[in-house]
Amino acid sequence: MVWWRGNGLWIGLLVAAGIASANKCLGPIGVAIACLASAAILFGVRGSLEDSSLFSIPTRFWWPVLLVLGILVLFKG
């Protein structure tokens, strides 16, 4: 089983650190902002991360999931 490939581990840690720190500073609205910002960043660099994955989930699927999660937290948070 492949746990991570390429830069997946580092990208996952950066996304998690951003969401955790935004939650601590701003609460639920911070989580929504951090998820949306992470989705935008991953969308912008998606071409250079094609071979990366974390827990066998390729990074090309992360930005839509983060976008939906950010929207859900924004409206339901």
Rosetta blueprint (number, residue, H / E / L):
1 M L
2 V L
3 W L
4 W E
5 R E
6 G L
7 N L
8 G H
9 L H
10 W H
11 I H
12 G H
13 L H
14 L H
15 V H
16 A H
17 A H
18 G H
19 I H
20 A H
21 S H
22 A H
23 N H
24 K H
25 C H
26 L H
27 G L
28 P H
29 I H
30 G H
31 V H
32 A H
33 I H
34 A H
35 C H
36 L H
37 A H
38 S H
39 A H
40 A H
41 I H
42 L H
43 F H
44 G H
45 V L
46 R L
47 G L
48 S L
49 L L
50 E L
51 D L
52 S L
53 S E
54 L E
55 F L
56 S L
57 I E
58 P E
59 T H
60 R H
61 F H
62 W H
63 W H
64 P H
65 V H
66 L H
67 L H
68 V H
69 L H
70 G H
71 I H
72 L H
73 V H
74 L H
75 F H
76 K H
77 G L
